[in-house]
Amino acid sequence: MSVDDETTLSQLLKKDKIKLHFLENDEEHIVPYLTKLDQFVEKYSEYHKGPILAARLNNSIWELSRPVEWDGEVRFIDLSELDGLRIYQRSLVLLSSIAIKRLFGENKKMVVYHSIGRNLYCEVPGMKITDDTIQKIKSEIRKLVNMDLPIEKITVEKNKAMKFFESRGECDKAKLFKYRKKKTVKLYKLLDYIVYFYGYVVPRTSLIKVFDIKKYNKGFVLVHPDPQYPDRTTEFFEIPKLTSIFLEYEKWAEIMGVKNVGDINQMIVDKKIRDLINVAEALHEKKIALIAEQFMNSKARIILIAGPSSSGKTTFSKRLTLQLRANGLKPVAISLDDYFVDRDKTPLDENGKPDFESIHALDLELFNQNLLGLLEGKEVEIPKFDFKSGRRVWTGRKLKISTNQPLVIEGIHGLNELLTESIPRELKFKVYVSALTQLNIDDLNRIPTTDTRIIRRMVRDEKFRGHSALDTLRMWPNVRKGEEKYIFPFQEEADVMFNSALVYELAVLKLFAEPLLVQVNNSEPEFSEAMRLLKFLDYFLSITNLEDIPRTSILREFIGMSVFKY
């Protein structure tokens, strides 16, 4: 059977009625073909604490205003889901950017720089932000919300979209579209304003009722609702040390001449990517050397390294050790894994399951005794934890250190004073490591730091641990839960912070991650997240000459061929 190119698969499968199974109450509805899910929102709102923002149809995210073309299972999405929070946050960015243009002129562009906690830090380049400015923006957003305006999704030919954004001085978007394979681009239209977003937004402005804007630094912070209490905003806490690292990375980006994905892609095409890799790696080495010097100038004898999953802590600790050795020291590493309590003594979480990430899963008393003994110049027997038996064993390993042998301890609880409460604070040098991605897709679409980390972990887990992408996606929510509980609350306790993100790395990780993500089947709940990450990686051209990446690079911890043993 030959089918005209203009005929879509959905047209071939078209039928008068479709069957939708709503998972909220296990109810089925037979509805006309091309029914929109927004007509069911009122009926199913009682099953949700906050506003319904979108839906999941057969494990794909489905906008409420998009017609449904086939049978399927439906579950609505609210703020309690990460996807719902992303949609709300993205929609708030849309309203804010348009409010600024309406108030201060078409030439005023809002730029989303990075997250502060769960909220977003933004600036309007060339414009001073005052308290009065903030009030005006909030009032204008509120006006758009009260107008209950539709947000329309339109499809435009890629070349026309590029010309449109170039004519408006939004070259970041034109550069982004330039190397995309698709011939069309989906844009959002609100009033006479047309914007581009990677990901979905709400169908109407009236859904963005809860928000706040706080003046901060040279710009402002967009504050969204609390996912647990959607009728009020999240608390905003300043995190000055972490913010300073983001600012440092901005300076690095200026040095490298890279602000967004379009800049990276252009460098790949222009064959300038080797220079970018060399400069990015040199900046890392310079920072690690500076941290080593800061330790040398302190009174500390213990280096505690902490950070979230896949932040590159292990490679960082090995490279820091090399810098310390170059300064005449002889660092000694101690593994926190060897201080686990016997498995039957592991504390339980709220679901009654062993919580191996709890600080109380470690024998804190023994750990502190050993540290004190070592610092006093005593010989100490170090335990070994047998993961097969789940018990501590004593192998006769003895350790004694001199004053030129700092202890290097890497683990998620390194910044928590409870871990080393017997040791005076001045003897501890705390380092926080995280991949704080500053590279943006474009001015309004940021790359979350967690996206870089999950892609790193996915590649590493498949390459070295035999886990599929689906395994990693399934584990990730629990990993994030542990980070929120045990790592992030203590990050400002660090003496120094190291940003392990490399501006070029996603163009490398793309090569490894895409073949893994396409294997996630649409029968799995994680399918929508796999598709989101695939779409995200599609923005990047690939860096294929992996020989340009130094074997000491943090990226090697995830893609292989590192000089270090893990």
N, C-alpha and C positions, 0 to 999 in steps of 0.2 A: 504494500500500500504506500503510495507516495503522498506526502503531506506538504502542502504549501508552507514556505518558511514563516509566513505570518501567522500560521495556525499554531496556537499554543496547546500544550498538553492539557491544560485545564479546560480548553474549549472542546477537545476531543472527549474528555471525560464528563462533560457537562450533563447534569440531570436536574429534574425539576425540584426535587426535595433532597435534603441532606439530614443526617442524624447526628446530633451533638449530645455527648454524655458529659454532664457537669459533675465534677468530682466533689464539689462542696457538699452536695446532698444526694449524690448517686442518682441523679434524675436525668432522664433522657427527654430531648425535645426534637420533634420532626419539624424542620423549618425550611422555608424556600431557599433555593440556591442563591448565593451571594448575600445572604443575611449578614448583618454586622453585629458584633458582639455587644456593642454599646446599649442595645435595646434590653439586655439582660442585667445590666449593672445594678439597677434599682432593686431587682428581685434578689440578687445575691449579695448585696451590701451587708445584710445582717450577719453574714459569715465572716466579715472582715472588720478589724478595729479601725482602720483608716480608709482613705479613699481608694477605690479600685483604679489602677493606672494603666493596666494592660492585661493580657491574658497569655496563658500558655496553651497552645493548641498542638496536640501530638508532640509535646516536648519542644516545640518551637515558640519563641516569643511572637505574639500576634497583637498588633495594634487594634484598639477597640473600634476604630473607624474603617478598618480594612475588611472588605467582603470575604466571607468564608466560602471556599469552593469545593470542600470535600468533607466527608464524615470525620469525626474525631472526638477525642477526649479534651475537655476544657477545664482549666482551673485558672481563676482570676488571680492577678498579681497585685499586692498592695505593698506598703512600705516595709513590712516585716521581712520581705525578701530582698536580697542584695540587688536583684534586677530591678525591683520596684524603686529602691533608693537611687539607683543609677538614673532611671527614667525621670524621677522627680528632680534630682540634682541637675540633670541636663536641661530640663524644662525651665528651671529657675535661671540657669545661665542664659537661655534663649530670651526670657523676659527681661532680664537685667541688661543684656546687650542692646536690645531694642529700646528699652526705657532710656538708656544713655544717649542713643542716637536721637530719639524724640526730644529729649531735653536740651542737648548740647550741640546737636548738628550731626549730619551724615558722616563727617570726616572723623568723628570720635569713635575709636575702636577699643572695646574692652578686651583685655588679654587675661586668660586664666593661666596662672603660673604653676601653682602646686597646691597640695592639700595642707591644711593645718589641723591635725587631728582628723576628724571626719568631714571637715568643712573645706571650702575652697578659697584660696587667696587670689585676688584679682587686682589689676591695675588698669588705668586708662592712660597710656603713655602721653606725656605732654600736658597732662591736666592735674592740677593740684586738687587733692581730695580733702574737703573740709567736713565738719559736722553738718553744715547746711547742705553740702552736696549729697551726703548720705541720706538726709531726710527727703530731699527731692527725688532721689532714685527710688527710695522705698515707696513714696507716695505715688510715683508714676507706675511702678509695678502693681501696686494695689489697685490703681485705676484700671490697668489692663485685666487684672483678675476679675474685678467687679463687672467688667463689660462682657464677660463670658464669651470670648471670641474663639472661633474655630481655628485650629492650627492645621493647615492643609499640607498634605504631602504631594509633591509634584515630581514627575520624571522628566529630566532634560538631557539632551544629547551632551556628551562630555565636552566636546569642543565649544559648544555654545555656553556651557556653564563656565568654562575657563575664560572665555572672552568677557562674560558678564562680570565675574569677580575681578578680572584684571582692570576693567573699566571703573570699578569702584575702589581700586587701590588695595584690594585684598589678594595680593600676589601669593600669600601663603597657601591659599586654597587652590589657585591655578596651578602652582607647582605640585601640590598634592595629587591633583587629578591627572597630571601630565603622563605619568608612567603606569597608571592603573589600566588593567586589561579590559575592563568593562567599557562598553560604548556609551552607556548612559549613567547619569548621576541622580540620586534621589535627594531632593531639597525640601526644606520646610518653608511655608509661606504664612506669615501672620501680618494682617493688614497689607501694607505695600512693601513689607520687608521680607527678603528672601535670605535664608541662612542655611548652612550645611552642618549636619551633625553625624558623627560616627555613633550610630545607635538610635534608639527610639525616644520620642517625646510624647507627652500627653496629648489627647485630641482637642482639649479646650483649656483656655487659660484659667477658668474658674476652679480647676483642680489644684492650683498652686496657692492655696489659702494661707498655709503656715510657713513663714520664713522670717529671717531677720538679716540685717546687714550691719556689720561692725567695722568702724574705721580702724585700720591697722597698718602700721608702717607707712609706706607711700601710697597704699591702696586701701582695699577693704576685703572683708571676709564675708562670703555668702554662707549663711547658716540655714540648714534645712531642718525638717522635723526629726524628732527622736523616733526611731523605728518602733520602739516599745510603747511610746506615748505620742501617737501621731498628731495630737491636738496641741502640742507644744514643741518648741525648738530644742535642739540639743544644746548642752552647755558648751560655751566656748572658752577654752583654756589656752593661754599663750604658751608656746613652747620655744623660747628664744634660742636655745642651743641648736635644735633641729632646724629652725628657720634659718639660722646663720649658715648651715650646711647647704641648704637650697640656694642661698645667695652666693655662696662660694661656687656652686656648680654653674650658676648663671654666668659668673666671671669666666669659668672654664669654657663655657659655650661660646662666649665672645672671643676668647683666645683662638678657639678652633673654627670660628665662623659658621657655627651650626646652631640653629634655633628650633628647627622642626624636621619632620620626615622628608619634606621636599628638598631640603638642603642636603640631607644624607644621600638621597637618590641621585641628585645632581652630581655630587662628588663621585659616586660610583660610576656614573656615565662618563664623567670627565677624567676618569682614572686617577683621581686624587685621594682615593680612600686609604692607600698605604700611608700617606703622610698623616691623615687623620688618626689612623690607628696608632702610629708612632707617638703623636702628640698626646693622645688620650692616655696611653700607657705611661708616658713620661710624667704626666701630671699625677697619676697614681703613685708612681715611685717617689716623686718629690714629696707628696703628702705623707707617705709612710716613713720616709726619712725624717720629716719634720716631727712626726709623732714619736719616733725613736729618740730624737733630740730632746723633746719635751719630757720624756721619761727620764733621760739621763740627768736632766736638770732638777728632777724632783727627788724627794727622799724615799720614794716608794721602792718596795722590793718584790711586790706581787703585781702582775699585769692581769687584769680580769677582762676578758673579751666576750661580749654578748651581742646578740642581734637576732632578728627573725630568720625563719627558714630560707635557705638558698640566698643568703646575703653575701656569701663568700667569706665567712668567718675563718674557715680553716686555712684557705690560701693566704688571707690577710695575716693570720698569726704566724705562718711560716715565713712570709716575706718580712714581717716585723722582726722576727727572730734573726734573719740574715742581717738586717740593718743593725741590730744590737750587737751581733757578733763582729760586724765591721767597726764598731765602736769599742771593741775590746771586752765585751761581756760574754758570758757563757750561759745563755738562758736554758732553763729546764722546764719541760712541759709536764703538767699533771692533768690526767683525764678525769673529769667529773663522773664519767660513766662507771669508774671503778668504785665509786662511793654510793652506788644504789643500795638501798636496804634490800634484804631478801624479798623475793617477789610476794610471798604471803604476808609481808608487812607493808606492802605498798598501799598508800591511802586510796580511798574510793572517791569517785566524782559524784555529782548529784544524781547520776543514773545508776549508781551502784557498781560502776566499772572501775578497774584499776586506773588511777591517774598518774601515769609515768612521768608526766611533765610537771607535776606538783613539786615545789621545792622540798616538801616533806617526803618525797620519794628518795631523797638523799639522806645519808647518815651525817647530819650536820655536826653532831658532837664529835664523831671520829675525825671528820674532815678538818674541823677547827683545831683539834688536838694535834693532828699531823702538821698543819701549817705552823702553829706556834712552836712546835718542836724543831721544825726545819729552820725557822727564823732565829731560833736560839742556838743554832749550830749543832743540834743533836742529830744522831742517826735515827731515821724513822723507817719502820717497815710499812710499805705501801700495799694496800689490798688489791686484789684483782677480782672483777665481777665476771662470773661465768654465765653468759646469757643463755646457754643451753639448759643449765640446771636452775637458773634463776636464783643463784645463791653466791655469796661472797666466798672467795677462796684465798688462802695465804700461800704464796709461792716462794717466800723468802726474799722478795725483792726489797733491798734496803736503799735508802737515799739519804745523802748528807750534802748540804750545799754550803758554799762560801759566800762572802758578801758580794762577789762579782757574778753571782749566778741568780738572776731574777727568776721567779717562778711565773710561768705563763699558763693561765687557766682559761680555757674556752668552754662556754656553756650558756644556756639560755638565762640562767639566774645570776650571771656574773655581776650585774648592776644592783642586785638586791642586797642590801646590807645584812639581811638575815643569813645569807650564805656564809659570810665571813665576819660575823658579829664579834668574835674574840680578837680580831686583828685591828689595831688602831687605824683610823681612816687615812692618816698621812703615809702609811706604809702601802696603801693600795692605789693603783693607777687604773682607772676604769675606762674602757674603750667601747663605744657603741658602733656597730657596723651594720649598715643597711644599704640596699640598692635604691637610692632616692632619685629616681629618674626625673630629670628636668626637661628632657626632650618632649616636645608636644607634637601631636598630629598636625594641628594648626593653632591659630590664636585662641579658639574657643574649645578645642578638643584636646584635653590633656591625656597623657599616658599614665595611668595609675601605677604606683610603684609595685603594687601587688601583682600586676600583670607581668612585669618583667620577672618577678620572683617565681611565679607559678610556671612560666615558660622555662626558666632555668631548671627548676626542679623536675619538670616533665622530661626534659632532655636527659638530665643526669640519671633520673630513676630508671628510664628505659635502657640507657647505655650501661649502667653499672649495677643496677639492682633488680633488673628483670621485671620492672613494673610497666604496665601499659599506660597510655595517656588517660584512659578511663579510671584506672587505679588511682592515679595522681589527683584527678578531678574529684573523685569520691573522698579522698583523704583530706583535701584542702580545707573544707569548712572547719574540721576539727583542729587542723594546724593553725588556722587563723584564730579560732577560739582560744587556743593556748597562748598565742602571741598577745591577744588583747588582755588576757588575764595575768600573764607572767613576765612579759617583756616590755610592752609599750608603757605601762605605768611607771617604769623606772628609767626610761631613756634619758630624761633630763638629769639623772644622777651621774652621767658620764663626765669624765674629765676632758675627754676629746671624742670627736665623732669622725668616722671615716665613711665616705660615700663610695660604695663599691661599684656603682653603676658606670658602665662604659657607653659613651654616646653612640658607638657603632654596633653594639652587641646584638640588637634585635635583628639587624640585617644578616647576622651570622646564625643566630638561633633559629631563624625562619627555615633555613635549610633542613634542620633536624626536627623541628616541631611540626611542620605542616604534614609530613607523611604519617605522624602519630595521631594527629587530631582528626584526620579524615577517616580514621578507623572507628571513631565513636559513632555507634548506630543510633538512629532516631528513636529507637525503642527505649533508650536510656534517658533518665531524667537529666543527666549531665550533657545531653546533646546540644541544648541551646548555648551552654557555656563554651563548648567546643567550637560551635559555629561563630560565636562572638570573637573568640581568639583567632580563628582562621581569617575572619574578615579584617581583624586588626592587623595581622601579619601581612595580609595582601597589600597593604599600603607601601610596604618596603620592597625595594629591589634587593636581591641577594648578593652578599659578599661571598664569592666562591673560592677565592685564593686563601685558604686557611693557613698557609705557610707564613703569611704576613703577621699572624697573631703570635706574640712571644710565648714561649713555653712556660714562662713564669706568670702569665696573665691570670687574673681571677677568672676570666671566661673559660680557661682550660680546665678548671675544676668541674665544669659542666659538660664540655664537649670532648674532653679527653686530650691526651698527649701532653700532659703537664710534666714538668721536671720533678714535681713534688709527689710524694706518696701519701695516699689518703687512707 
